[in-house]
Amino acid sequence: MAEMTVDLVAVERKLWSGQASFVSAQTTEGQIGIMAGHEPLLGQLVEGGTVTIVTTDGERIVAAVHGGFFSVTADTVRVLAESADLAAEVDVEAARKMLAEGGADEAQLRAAQGQVRAVEATATS
């Protein structure tokens, strides 16, 4: 199985780093899937989107990302988000409450949407 080195980093911390066989990200151009050997590219992440990493062991890691970009070479993927949360760390009830009640600014609502999407993506795997 072909593998690549993946780093998932937010401004405030490194969330995950390791070997993966697949990365999927929501970009301003649409959903993109990356495997080892992919053509080099630079993409902009959507605000309130998700990134999914499938490790070489088959583990699925999902993160809510809010803005940023990613860089792809034949054997590396670097995800550099403005902010990000691993789905396992998200307080989904608080995120859903924020979405239901509104009142937050647009950036907070998009971040909450991404958090809910990330948690829901782990529930369907």
Backbone as XML, in Angstrom:
<?xml version="1.0"?>
<chain id="A" units="angstrom">
  <residue number="1" name="MET">
    <atom name="N" x="0.844" y="-1.185" z="0.000"/>
    <atom name="CA" x="0.000" y="0.000" z="0.000"/>
    <atom name="C" x="0.887" y="1.246" z="0.000"/>
  </residue>
  <residue number="2" name="ALA">
    <atom name="N" x="0.629" y="2.156" z="-0.919"/>
    <atom name="CA" x="1.373" y="3.410" z="-0.983"/>
    <atom name="C" x="0.986" y="4.284" z="0.200"/>
  </residue>
  <residue number="3" name="GLU">
    <atom name="N" x="1.961" y="4.981" z="0.724"/>
    <atom name="CA" x="1.675" y="5.842" z="1.865"/>
    <atom name="C" x="2.335" y="7.197" z="1.690"/>
  </residue>
  <residue number="4" name="MET">
    <atom name="N" x="1.882" y="8.133" z="2.500"/>
    <atom name="CA" x="2.413" y="9.485" z="2.467"/>
    <atom name="C" x="2.463" y="10.010" z="3.895"/>
  </residue>
  <residue number="5" name="THR">
    <atom name="N" x="3.283" y="10.998" z="4.109"/>
    <atom name="CA" x="3.382" y="11.652" z="5.405"/>
    <atom name="C" x="2.341" y="12.763" z="5.446"/>
  </residue>
  <residue number="6" name="VAL">
    <atom name="N" x="1.564" y="12.795" z="6.522"/>
    <atom name="CA" x="0.507" y="13.801" z="6.660"/>
    <atom name="C" x="0.690" y="14.543" z="7.979"/>
  </residue>
  <residue number="7" name="ASP">
    <atom name="N" x="0.574" y="15.865" z="7.920"/>
    <atom name="CA" x="0.577" y="16.714" z="9.106"/>
    <atom name="C" x="-0.691" y="17.534" z="9.102"/>
  </residue>
  <residue number="8" name="LEU">
    <atom name="N" x="-1.421" y="17.488" z="10.207"/>
    <atom name="CA" x="-2.624" y="18.299" z="10.392"/>
    <atom name="C" x="-2.314" y="19.274" z="11.513"/>
  </residue>
  <residue number="9" name="VAL">
    <atom name="N" x="-2.199" y="20.560" z="11.153"/>
    <atom name="CA" x="-1.746" y="21.575" z="12.087"/>
    <atom name="C" x="-2.707" y="22.753" z="12.080"/>
  </residue>
  <residue number="10" name="ALA">
    <atom name="N" x="-3.036" y="23.244" z="13.276"/>
    <atom name="CA" x="-3.795" y="24.489" z="13.420"/>
    <atom name="C" x="-2.845" y="25.528" z="14.002"/>
  </residue>
  <residue number="11" name="VAL">
    <atom name="N" x="-3.263" y="26.769" z="13.976"/>
    <atom name="CA" x="-2.414" y="27.836" z="14.497"/>
    <atom name="C" x="-1.970" y="27.530" z="15.919"/>
  </residue>
  <residue number="12" name="GLU">
    <atom name="N" x="-2.876" y="27.015" z="16.739"/>
    <atom name="CA" x="-2.576" y="26.828" z="18.155"/>
    <atom name="C" x="-1.899" y="25.503" z="18.509"/>
  </residue>
  <residue number="13" name="ARG">
    <atom name="N" x="-1.907" y="24.496" z="17.574"/>
    <atom name="CA" x="-1.295" y="23.206" z="17.922"/>
    <atom name="C" x="-1.256" y="22.254" z="16.733"/>
  </residue>
  <residue number="14" name="LYS">
    <atom name="N" x="-0.401" y="21.235" z="16.876"/>
    <atom name="CA" x="-0.378" y="20.135" z="15.912"/>
    <atom name="C" x="-1.410" y="19.119" z="16.382"/>
  </residue>
  <residue number="15" name="LEU">
    <atom name="N" x="-2.357" y="18.771" z="15.514"/>
    <atom name="CA" x="-3.403" y="17.828" z="15.891"/>
    <atom name="C" x="-3.023" y="16.383" z="15.587"/>
  </residue>
  <residue number="16" name="TRP">
    <atom name="N" x="-2.340" y="16.166" z="14.452"/>
    <atom name="CA" x="-1.982" y="14.795" z="14.083"/>
    <atom name="C" x="-0.848" y="14.827" z="13.079"/>
  </residue>
  <residue number="17" name="SER">
    <atom name="N" x="0.017" y="13.828" z="13.177"/>
    <atom name="CA" x="1.102" y="13.666" z="12.224"/>
    <atom name="C" x="1.397" y="12.185" z="12.110"/>
  </residue>
  <residue number="18" name="GLY">
    <atom name="N" x="1.598" y="11.701" z="10.890"/>
    <atom name="CA" x="1.912" y="10.291" z="10.714"/>
    <atom name="C" x="1.785" y="9.862" z="9.269"/>
  </residue>
  <residue number="19" name="GLN">
    <atom name="N" x="1.740" y="8.552" z="9.080"/>
    <atom name="CA" x="1.642" y="7.966" z="7.755"/>
    <atom name="C" x="0.182" y="7.661" z="7.431"/>
  </residue>
  <residue number="20" name="ALA">
    <atom name="N" x="-0.222" y="7.981" z="6.214"/>
    <atom name="CA" x="-1.613" y="7.767" z="5.811"/>
    <atom name="C" x="-1.657" y="7.239" z="4.379"/>
  </residue>
  <residue number="21" name="SER">
    <atom name="N" x="-2.780" y="6.617" z="4.055"/>
    <atom name="CA" x="-2.981" y="6.126" z="2.692"/>
    <atom name="C" x="-3.941" y="7.018" z="1.905"/>
  </residue>
  <residue number="22" name="PHE">
    <atom name="N" x="-4.716" y="7.869" z="2.624"/>
    <atom name="CA" x="-5.717" y="8.701" z="1.957"/>
    <atom name="C" x="-6.034" y="9.920" z="2.806"/>
  </residue>
  <residue number="23" name="VAL">
    <atom name="N" x="-6.242" y="11.050" z="2.154"/>
    <atom name="CA" x="-6.679" y="12.280" z="2.817"/>
    <atom name="C" x="-7.787" y="12.886" z="1.973"/>
  </residue>
  <residue number="24" name="SER">
    <atom name="N" x="-8.844" y="13.321" z="2.628"/>
    <atom name="CA" x="-9.953" y="13.985" z="1.952"/>
    <atom name="C" x="-10.179" y="15.329" z="2.627"/>
  </residue>
  <residue number="25" name="ALA">
    <atom name="N" x="-10.408" y="16.366" z="1.829"/>
    <atom name="CA" x="-10.616" y="17.702" z="2.385"/>
    <atom name="C" x="-11.680" y="18.456" z="1.595"/>
  </residue>
  <residue number="26" name="GLN">
    <atom name="N" x="-12.412" y="19.300" z="2.305"/>
    <atom name="CA" x="-13.376" y="20.186" z="1.662"/>
    <atom name="C" x="-12.654" y="21.481" z="1.327"/>
  </residue>
  <residue number="27" name="THR">
    <atom name="N" x="-12.623" y="21.817" z="0.037"/>
    <atom name="CA" x="-11.920" y="23.014" z="-0.414"/>
    <atom name="C" x="-12.895" y="23.990" z="-1.045"/>
  </residue>
  <residue number="28" name="THR">
    <atom name="N" x="-12.400" y="25.166" z="-1.333"/>
    <atom name="CA" x="-13.234" y="26.164" z="-2.000"/>
    <atom name="C" x="-13.595" y="25.729" z="-3.418"/>
  </residue>
  <residue number="29" name="GLU">
    <atom name="N" x="-12.881" y="24.738" z="-3.962"/>
    <atom name="CA" x="-13.163" y="24.210" z="-5.297"/>
    <atom name="C" x="-13.986" y="22.927" z="-5.239"/>
  </residue>
  <residue number="30" name="GLY">
    <atom name="N" x="-14.279" y="22.428" z="-4.047"/>
    <atom name="CA" x="-15.035" y="21.194" z="-3.879"/>
    <atom name="C" x="-14.268" y="20.182" z="-3.054"/>
  </residue>
  <residue number="31" name="GLN">
    <atom name="N" x="-14.849" y="19.009" z="-2.879"/>
    <atom name="CA" x="-14.231" y="17.918" z="-2.124"/>
    <atom name="C" x="-13.083" y="17.328" z="-2.935"/>
  </residue>
  <residue number="32" name="ILE">
    <atom name="N" x="-11.950" y="17.071" z="-2.279"/>
    <atom name="CA" x="-10.813" y="16.488" z="-2.984"/>
    <atom name="C" x="-10.256" y="15.330" z="-2.170"/>
  </residue>
  <residue number="33" name="GLY">
    <atom name="N" x="-9.872" y="14.276" z="-2.868"/>
    <atom name="CA" x="-9.237" y="13.125" z="-2.243"/>
    <atom name="C" x="-7.802" y="13.028" z="-2.720"/>
  </residue>
  <residue number="34" name="ILE">
    <atom name="N" x="-6.897" y="12.727" z="-1.799"/>
    <atom name="CA" x="-5.470" y="12.678" z="-2.096"/>
    <atom name="C" x="-4.928" y="11.302" z="-1.711"/>
  </residue>
  <residue number="35" name="MET">
    <atom name="N" x="-4.192" y="10.689" z="-2.626"/>
    <atom name="CA" x="-3.476" y="9.442" z="-2.351"/>
    <atom name="C" x="-2.001" y="9.681" z="-2.668"/>
  </residue>
  <residue number="36" name="ALA">
    <atom name="N" x="-1.148" y="8.795" z="-2.186"/>
    <atom name="CA" x="0.282" y="8.922" z="-2.462"/>
    <atom name="C" x="0.496" y="8.994" z="-3.972"/>
  </residue>
  <residue number="37" name="GLY">
    <atom name="N" x="1.445" y="9.827" z="-4.375"/>
    <atom name="CA" x="1.742" y="9.992" z="-5.788"/>
    <atom name="C" x="0.901" y="11.052" z="-6.478"/>
  </residue>
  <residue number="38" name="HIS">
    <atom name="N" x="0.049" y="11.746" z="-5.722"/>
    <atom name="CA" x="-0.808" y="12.793" z="-6.295"/>
    <atom name="C" x="0.043" y="13.913" z="-6.873"/>
  </residue>
  <residue number="39" name="GLU">
    <atom name="N" x="-0.465" y="14.547" z="-7.890"/>
    <atom name="CA" x="0.196" y="15.716" z="-8.457"/>
    <atom name="C" x="0.289" y="16.808" z="-7.386"/>
  </residue>
  <residue number="40" name="PRO">
    <atom name="N" x="1.366" y="17.564" z="-7.370"/>
    <atom name="CA" x="1.480" y="18.660" z="-6.405"/>
    <atom name="C" x="0.356" y="19.674" z="-6.599"/>
  </residue>
  <residue number="41" name="LEU">
    <atom name="N" x="-0.169" y="20.180" z="-5.488"/>
    <atom name="CA" x="-1.180" y="21.228" z="-5.560"/>
    <atom name="C" x="-1.260" y="21.969" z="-4.247"/>
  </residue>
  <residue number="42" name="LEU">
    <atom name="N" x="-1.863" y="23.110" z="-4.318"/>
    <atom name="CA" x="-2.125" y="23.941" z="-3.146"/>
    <atom name="C" x="-3.606" y="24.247" z="-3.173"/>
  </residue>
  <residue number="43" name="GLY">
    <atom name="N" x="-4.309" y="23.995" z="-2.064"/>
    <atom name="CA" x="-5.748" y="24.223" z="-2.012"/>
    <atom name="C" x="-6.143" y="25.042" z="-0.799"/>
  </residue>
  <residue number="44" name="GLN">
    <atom name="N" x="-7.244" y="25.750" z="-0.925"/>
    <atom name="CA" x="-7.775" y="26.545" z="0.182"/>
    <atom name="C" x="-8.911" y="25.771" z="0.833"/>
  </residue>
  <residue number="45" name="LEU">
    <atom name="N" x="-8.842" y="25.598" z="2.156"/>
    <atom name="CA" x="-9.879" y="24.896" z="2.906"/>
    <atom name="C" x="-11.088" y="25.804" z="3.121"/>
  </residue>
  <residue number="46" name="VAL">
    <atom name="N" x="-12.272" y="25.213" z="3.106"/>
    <atom name="CA" x="-13.467" y="26.002" z="3.386"/>
    <atom name="C" x="-13.581" y="26.249" z="4.882"/>
  </residue>
  <residue number="47" name="GLU">
    <atom name="N" x="-14.255" y="27.303" z="5.231"/>
    <atom name="CA" x="-14.540" y="27.579" z="6.635"/>
    <atom name="C" x="-15.684" y="26.671" z="7.060"/>
  </residue>
  <residue number="48" name="GLY">
    <atom name="N" x="-15.510" y="25.993" z="8.179"/>
    <atom name="CA" x="-16.539" y="25.071" z="8.648"/>
    <atom name="C" x="-16.518" y="23.745" z="7.911"/>
  </residue>
  <residue number="49" name="GLY">
    <atom name="N" x="-15.383" y="23.373" z="7.356"/>
    <atom name="CA" x="-15.273" y="22.120" z="6.618"/>
    <atom name="C" x="-14.673" y="21.003" z="7.455"/>
  </residue>
  <residue number="50" name="THR">
    <atom name="N" x="-14.386" y="19.898" z="6.794"/>
    <atom name="CA" x="-13.773" y="18.758" z="7.470"/>
    <atom name="C" x="-12.597" y="18.236" z="6.653"/>
  </residue>
  <residue number="51" name="VAL">
    <atom name="N" x="-11.694" y="17.571" z="7.358"/>
    <atom name="CA" x="-10.588" y="16.846" z="6.756"/>
    <atom name="C" x="-10.640" y="15.435" z="7.331"/>
  </residue>
  <residue number="52" name="THR">
    <atom name="N" x="-10.527" y="14.438" z="6.459"/>
    <atom name="CA" x="-10.515" y="13.042" z="6.889"/>
    <atom name="C" x="-9.190" y="12.420" z="6.470"/>
  </residue>
  <residue number="53" name="ILE">
    <atom name="N" x="-8.558" y="11.729" z="7.408"/>
    <atom name="CA" x="-7.291" y="11.046" z="7.158"/>
    <atom name="C" x="-7.506" y="9.567" z="7.425"/>
  </residue>
  <residue number="54" name="VAL">
    <atom name="N" x="-7.102" y="8.726" z="6.495"/>
    <atom name="CA" x="-7.127" y="7.280" z="6.709"/>
    <atom name="C" x="-5.673" y="6.849" z="6.873"/>
  </residue>
  <residue number="55" name="THR">
    <atom name="N" x="-5.333" y="6.384" z="8.076"/>
    <atom name="CA" x="-3.958" y="5.999" z="8.363"/>
    <atom name="C" x="-3.616" y="4.702" z="7.648"/>
  </residue>
  <residue number="56" name="THR">
    <atom name="N" x="-2.338" y="4.375" z="7.614"/>
    <atom name="CA" x="-1.913" y="3.125" z="6.991"/>
    <atom name="C" x="-2.412" y="1.916" z="7.769"/>
  </residue>
  <residue number="57" name="ASP">
    <atom name="N" x="-2.813" y="2.111" z="9.031"/>
    <atom name="CA" x="-3.406" y="1.038" z="9.844"/>
    <atom name="C" x="-4.916" y="0.932" z="9.645"/>
  </residue>
  <residue number="58" name="GLY">
    <atom name="N" x="-5.493" y="1.812" z="8.819"/>
    <atom name="CA" x="-6.926" y="1.787" z="8.560"/>
    <atom name="C" x="-7.750" y="2.633" z="9.513"/>
  </residue>
  <residue number="59" name="GLU">
    <atom name="N" x="-7.111" y="3.309" z="10.467"/>
    <atom name="CA" x="-7.842" y="4.198" z="11.379"/>
    <atom name="C" x="-8.303" y="5.426" z="10.607"/>
  </residue>
  <residue number="60" name="ARG">
    <atom name="N" x="-9.485" y="5.901" z="10.936"/>
    <atom name="CA" x="-10.063" y="7.070" z="10.273"/>
    <atom name="C" x="-10.064" y="8.232" z="11.255"/>
  </residue>
  <residue number="61" name="ILE">
    <atom name="N" x="-9.358" y="9.300" z="10.930"/>
    <atom name="CA" x="-9.267" y="10.483" z="11.774"/>
    <atom name="C" x="-10.004" y="11.601" z="11.065"/>
  </residue>
  <residue number="62" name="VAL">
    <atom name="N" x="-10.969" y="12.200" z="11.757"/>
    <atom name="CA" x="-11.753" y="13.283" z="11.172"/>
    <atom name="C" x="-11.566" y="14.533" z="12.026"/>
  </residue>
  <residue number="63" name="ALA">
    <atom name="N" x="-11.381" y="15.665" z="11.361"/>
    <atom name="CA" x="-11.225" y="16.936" z="12.059"/>
    <atom name="C" x="-12.105" y="17.992" z="11.414"/>
  </residue>
  <residue number="64" name="ALA">
    <atom name="N" x="-12.654" y="18.851" z="12.254"/>
    <atom name="CA" x="-13.354" y="20.045" z="11.781"/>
    <atom name="C" x="-12.285" y="21.115" z="11.581"/>
  </residue>
  <residue number="65" name="VAL">
    <atom name="N" x="-12.273" y="21.732" z="10.407"/>
    <atom name="CA" x="-11.287" y="22.778" z="10.138"/>
    <atom name="C" x="-12.014" y="24.066" z="9.775"/>
  </residue>
  <residue number="66" name="HIS">
    <atom name="N" x="-11.398" y="25.157" z="10.148"/>
    <atom name="CA" x="-11.994" y="26.452" z="9.866"/>
    <atom name="C" x="-10.961" y="27.305" z="9.147"/>
  </residue>
  <residue number="67" name="GLY">
    <atom name="N" x="-11.039" y="27.284" z="7.826"/>
    <atom name="CA" x="-10.129" y="28.084" z="7.019"/>
    <atom name="C" x="-8.723" y="27.508" z="6.977"/>
  </residue>
  <residue number="68" name="GLY">
    <atom name="N" x="-7.895" y="28.114" z="6.166"/>
    <atom name="CA" x="-6.524" y="27.672" z="6.010"/>
    <atom name="C" x="-6.303" y="27.087" z="4.630"/>
  </residue>
  <residue number="69" name="PHE">
    <atom name="N" x="-5.248" y="26.300" z="4.495"/>
    <atom name="CA" x="-4.952" y="25.713" z="3.200"/>
    <atom name="C" x="-4.226" y="24.393" z="3.394"/>
  </residue>
  <residue number="70" name="PHE">
    <atom name="N" x="-4.012" y="23.674" z="2.293"/>
    <atom name="CA" x="-3.223" y="22.461" z="2.357"/>
    <atom name="C" x="-2.292" y="22.419" z="1.160"/>
  </residue>
  <residue number="71" name="SER">
    <atom name="N" x="-1.194" y="21.734" z="1.366"/>
    <atom name="CA" x="-0.161" y="21.604" z="0.354"/>
    <atom name="C" x="0.078" y="20.122" z="0.106"/>
  </residue>
  <residue number="72" name="VAL">
    <atom name="N" x="0.146" y="19.740" z="-1.156"/>
    <atom name="CA" x="0.311" y="18.337" z="-1.524"/>
    <atom name="C" x="1.533" y="18.179" z="-2.420"/>
  </residue>
  <residue number="73" name="THR">
    <atom name="N" x="2.382" y="17.207" z="-2.093"/>
    <atom name="CA" x="3.444" y="16.760" z="-2.984"/>
    <atom name="C" x="3.206" y="15.272" z="-3.213"/>
  </residue>
  <residue number="74" name="ALA">
    <atom name="N" x="4.074" y="14.616" z="-3.946"/>
    <atom name="CA" x="3.884" y="13.203" z="-4.249"/>
    <atom name="C" x="3.842" y="12.329" z="-2.996"/>
  </residue>
  <residue number="75" name="ASP">
    <atom name="N" x="4.531" y="12.760" z="-1.932"/>
    <atom name="CA" x="4.581" y="11.915" z="-0.736"/>
    <atom name="C" x="4.269" y="12.634" z="0.570"/>
  </residue>
  <residue number="76" name="THR">
    <atom name="N" x="3.744" y="13.866" z="0.497"/>
    <atom name="CA" x="3.369" y="14.587" z="1.720"/>
    <atom name="C" x="2.084" y="15.381" z="1.521"/>
  </residue>
  <residue number="77" name="VAL">
    <atom name="N" x="1.346" y="15.511" z="2.611"/>
    <atom name="CA" x="0.190" y="16.408" z="2.663"/>
    <atom name="C" x="0.325" y="17.203" z="3.946"/>
  </residue>
  <residue number="78" name="ARG">
    <atom name="N" x="0.286" y="18.502" z="3.828"/>
    <atom name="CA" x="0.343" y="19.388" z="4.990"/>
    <atom name="C" x="-0.976" y="20.162" z="5.033"/>
  </residue>
  <residue number="79" name="VAL">
    <atom name="N" x="-1.736" y="19.977" z="6.101"/>
    <atom name="CA" x="-2.993" y="20.696" z="6.291"/>
    <atom name="C" x="-2.716" y="21.765" z="7.340"/>
  </residue>
  <residue number="80" name="LEU">
    <atom name="N" x="-2.829" y="23.028" z="6.949"/>
    <atom name="CA" x="-2.542" y="24.153" z="7.826"/>
    <atom name="C" x="-3.825" y="24.958" z="7.999"/>
  </residue>
  <residue number="81" name="ALA">
    <atom name="N" x="-4.518" y="24.717" z="9.105"/>
    <atom name="CA" x="-5.818" y="25.343" z="9.347"/>
    <atom name="C" x="-5.688" y="26.532" z="10.289"/>
  </residue>
  <residue number="82" name="GLU">
    <atom name="N" x="-6.588" y="27.495" z="10.115"/>
    <atom name="CA" x="-6.644" y="28.611" z="11.056"/>
    <atom name="C" x="-7.012" y="28.095" z="12.445"/>
  </residue>
  <residue number="83" name="SER">
    <atom name="N" x="-7.999" y="27.199" z="12.485"/>
    <atom name="CA" x="-8.343" y="26.495" z="13.722"/>
    <atom name="C" x="-8.889" y="25.131" z="13.337"/>
  </residue>
  <residue number="84" name="ALA">
    <atom name="N" x="-8.760" y="24.182" z="14.242"/>
    <atom name="CA" x="-9.214" y="22.824" z="13.949"/>
    <atom name="C" x="-9.480" y="22.080" z="15.255"/>
  </residue>
  <residue number="85" name="ASP">
    <atom name="N" x="-10.393" y="21.116" z="15.178"/>
    <atom name="CA" x="-10.730" y="20.259" z="16.312"/>
    <atom name="C" x="-10.871" y="18.833" z="15.814"/>
  </residue>
  <residue number="86" name="LEU">
    <atom name="N" x="-10.217" y="17.897" z="16.486"/>
    <atom name="CA" x="-10.457" y="16.498" z="16.173"/>
    <atom name="C" x="-11.875" y="16.155" z="16.576"/>
  </residue>
  <residue number="87" name="ALA">
    <atom name="N" x="-12.561" y="15.346" z="15.785"/>
    <atom name="CA" x="-13.958" y="15.012" z="16.070"/>
    <atom name="C" x="-14.120" y="14.436" z="17.476"/>
  </residue>
  <residue number="88" name="ALA">
    <atom name="N" x="-13.140" y="13.660" z="17.926"/>
    <atom name="CA" x="-13.211" y="13.044" z="19.250"/>
    <atom name="C" x="-13.178" y="14.072" z="20.378"/>
  </residue>
  <residue number="89" name="GLU">
    <atom name="N" x="-12.710" y="15.276" z="20.103"/>
    <atom name="CA" x="-12.600" y="16.316" z="21.125"/>
    <atom name="C" x="-13.759" y="17.311" z="21.112"/>
  </residue>
  <residue number="90" name="VAL">
    <atom name="N" x="-14.657" y="17.183" z="20.155"/>
    <atom name="CA" x="-15.740" y="18.159" z="19.976"/>
    <atom name="C" x="-16.867" y="17.924" z="20.983"/>
  </residue>
  <residue number="91" name="ASP">
    <atom name="N" x="-17.349" y="18.998" z="21.580"/>
    <atom name="CA" x="-18.564" y="18.951" z="22.401"/>
    <atom name="C" x="-19.727" y="19.188" z="21.435"/>
  </residue>
  <residue number="92" name="VAL">
    <atom name="N" x="-20.232" y="18.088" z="20.877"/>
    <atom name="CA" x="-21.232" y="18.196" z="19.812"/>
    <atom name="C" x="-22.529" y="18.816" z="20.305"/>
  </residue>
  <residue number="93" name="GLU">
    <atom name="N" x="-22.891" y="18.580" z="21.542"/>
    <atom name="CA" x="-24.121" y="19.186" z="22.070"/>
    <atom name="C" x="-24.001" y="20.702" z="22.137"/>
  </residue>
  <residue number="94" name="ALA">
    <atom name="N" x="-22.853" y="21.200" z="22.545"/>
    <atom name="CA" x="-22.645" y="22.654" z="22.593"/>
    <atom name="C" x="-22.668" y="23.242" z="21.180"/>
  </residue>
  <residue number="95" name="ALA">
    <atom name="N" x="-22.071" y="22.533" z="20.216"/>
    <atom name="CA" x="-22.073" y="23.014" z="18.837"/>
    <atom name="C" x="-23.493" y="23.048" z="18.282"/>
  </residue>
  <residue number="96" name="ARG">
    <atom name="N" x="-24.259" y="21.988" z="18.535"/>
    <atom name="CA" x="-25.647" y="21.958" z="18.049"/>
    <atom name="C" x="-26.492" y="23.040" z="18.716"/>
  </residue>
  <residue number="97" name="LYS">
    <atom name="N" x="-26.246" y="23.280" z="19.993"/>
    <atom name="CA" x="-26.986" y="24.324" z="20.714"/>
    <atom name="C" x="-26.692" y="25.696" z="20.100"/>
  </residue>
  <residue number="98" name="MET">
    <atom name="N" x="-25.423" y="25.949" z="19.782"/>
    <atom name="CA" x="-25.057" y="27.225" z="19.161"/>
    <atom name="C" x="-25.763" y="27.396" z="17.824"/>
  </residue>
  <residue number="99" name="LEU">
    <atom name="N" x="-25.827" y="26.319" z="17.038"/>
    <atom name="CA" x="-26.494" y="26.393" z="15.739"/>
    <atom name="C" x="-27.993" y="26.608" z="15.891"/>
  </residue>
  <residue number="100" name="ALA">
    <atom name="N" x="-28.595" y="25.961" z="16.881"/>
    <atom name="CA" x="-30.042" y="26.069" z="17.084"/>
    <atom name="C" x="-30.440" y="27.449" z="17.598"/>
  </residue>
  <residue number="101" name="GLU">
    <atom name="N" x="-29.634" y="27.993" z="18.491"/>
    <atom name="CA" x="-29.984" y="29.271" z="19.110"/>
    <atom name="C" x="-29.562" y="30.468" z="18.285"/>
  </residue>
  <residue number="102" name="GLY">
    <atom name="N" x="-28.527" y="30.287" z="17.456"/>
    <atom name="CA" x="-28.029" y="31.422" z="16.687"/>
    <atom name="C" x="-27.412" y="32.447" z="17.614"/>
  </residue>
  <residue number="103" name="GLY">
    <atom name="N" x="-27.381" y="33.674" z="17.204"/>
    <atom name="CA" x="-26.853" y="34.738" z="18.044"/>
    <atom name="C" x="-25.339" y="34.868" z="17.991"/>
  </residue>
  <residue number="104" name="ALA">
    <atom name="N" x="-24.647" y="33.840" z="17.540"/>
    <atom name="CA" x="-23.193" y="33.903" z="17.429"/>
    <atom name="C" x="-22.835" y="34.561" z="16.098"/>
  </residue>
  <residue number="105" name="ASP">
    <atom name="N" x="-21.585" y="35.003" z="15.976"/>
    <atom name="CA" x="-21.188" y="35.597" z="14.700"/>
    <atom name="C" x="-21.023" y="34.503" z="13.646"/>
  </residue>
  <residue number="106" name="GLU">
    <atom name="N" x="-20.918" y="34.915" z="12.407"/>
    <atom name="CA" x="-20.886" y="33.966" z="11.289"/>
    <atom name="C" x="-19.719" y="32.987" z="11.399"/>
  </residue>
  <residue number="107" name="ALA">
    <atom name="N" x="-18.553" y="33.458" z="11.818"/>
    <atom name="CA" x="-17.390" y="32.579" z="11.942"/>
    <atom name="C" x="-17.628" y="31.494" z="12.985"/>
  </residue>
  <residue number="108" name="GLN">
    <atom name="N" x="-18.249" y="31.854" z="14.104"/>
    <atom name="CA" x="-18.538" y="30.868" z="15.147"/>
    <atom name="C" x="-19.559" y="29.844" z="14.662"/>
  </residue>
  <residue number="109" name="LEU">
    <atom name="N" x="-20.551" y="30.296" z="13.907"/>
    <atom name="CA" x="-21.559" y="29.375" z="13.383"/>
    <atom name="C" x="-20.949" y="28.409" z="12.373"/>
  </residue>
  <residue number="110" name="ARG">
    <atom name="N" x="-20.071" y="28.897" z="11.503"/>
    <atom name="CA" x="-19.415" y="28.011" z="10.540"/>
    <atom name="C" x="-18.524" y="26.991" z="11.252"/>
  </residue>
  <residue number="111" name="ALA">
    <atom name="N" x="-17.818" y="27.436" z="12.290"/>
    <atom name="CA" x="-16.971" y="26.517" z="13.054"/>
    <atom name="C" x="-17.834" y="25.442" z="13.712"/>
  </residue>
  <residue number="112" name="ALA">
    <atom name="N" x="-18.977" y="25.823" z="14.264"/>
    <atom name="CA" x="-19.888" y="24.855" z="14.883"/>
    <atom name="C" x="-20.430" y="23.878" z="13.847"/>
  </residue>
  <residue number="113" name="GLN">
    <atom name="N" x="-20.744" y="24.371" z="12.645"/>
    <atom name="CA" x="-21.207" y="23.479" z="11.575"/>
    <atom name="C" x="-20.138" y="22.444" z="11.237"/>
  </residue>
  <residue number="114" name="GLY">
    <atom name="N" x="-18.903" y="22.886" z="11.139"/>
    <atom name="CA" x="-17.802" y="21.970" z="10.852"/>
    <atom name="C" x="-17.625" y="20.940" z="11.948"/>
  </residue>
  <residue number="115" name="GLN">
    <atom name="N" x="-17.771" y="21.358" z="13.202"/>
    <atom name="CA" x="-17.648" y="20.425" z="14.317"/>
    <atom name="C" x="-18.727" y="19.353" z="14.259"/>
  </residue>
  <residue number="116" name="VAL">
    <atom name="N" x="-19.952" y="19.756" z="13.984"/>
    <atom name="CA" x="-21.049" y="18.786" z="13.894"/>
    <atom name="C" x="-20.806" y="17.837" z="12.714"/>
  </residue>
  <residue number="117" name="ARG">
    <atom name="N" x="-20.378" y="18.366" z="11.570"/>
    <atom name="CA" x="-20.081" y="17.515" z="10.410"/>
    <atom name="C" x="-18.989" y="16.485" z="10.725"/>
  </residue>
  <residue number="118" name="ALA">
    <atom name="N" x="-17.960" y="16.930" z="11.437"/>
    <atom name="CA" x="-16.859" y="16.028" z="11.773"/>
    <atom name="C" x="-17.336" y="14.884" z="12.670"/>
  </residue>
  <residue number="119" name="VAL">
    <atom name="N" x="-18.136" y="15.212" z="13.669"/>
    <atom name="CA" x="-18.650" y="14.182" z="14.570"/>
    <atom name="C" x="-19.576" y="13.229" z="13.794"/>
  </residue>
  <residue number="120" name="GLU">
    <atom name="N" x="-20.432" y="13.776" z="12.957"/>
    <atom name="CA" x="-21.337" y="12.934" z="12.171"/>
    <atom name="C" x="-20.571" y="12.044" z="11.201"/>
  </residue>
  <residue number="121" name="ALA">
    <atom name="N" x="-19.457" y="12.531" z="10.664"/>
    <atom name="CA" x="-18.646" y="11.714" z="9.744"/>
    <atom name="C" x="-18.015" y="10.535" z="10.461"/>
  </residue>
  <residue number="122" name="THR">
    <atom name="N" x="-17.691" y="10.681" z="11.730"/>
    <atom name="CA" x="-17.117" y="9.547" z="12.471"/>
    <atom name="C" x="-18.192" y="8.543" z="12.834"/>
  </residue>
  <residue number="123" name="ALA">
    <atom name="N" x="-19.419" y="9.008" z="12.982"/>
    <atom name="CA" x="-20.533" y="8.113" z="13.345"/>
    <atom name="C" x="-20.938" y="7.219" z="12.171"/>
  </residue>
  <residue number="124" name="THR">
    <atom name="N" x="-20.668" y="7.656" z="10.939"/>
    <atom name="CA" x="-21.069" y="6.879" z="9.768"/>
    <atom name="C" x="-19.978" y="5.946" z="9.270"/>
  </residue>
  <residue number="125" name="SER">
    <atom name="N" x="-18.821" y="5.983" z="9.918"/>
    <atom name="CA" x="-17.720" y="5.118" z="9.441"/>
    <atom name="C" x="-17.800" y="3.727" z="10.029"/>
  </residue>
</chain>
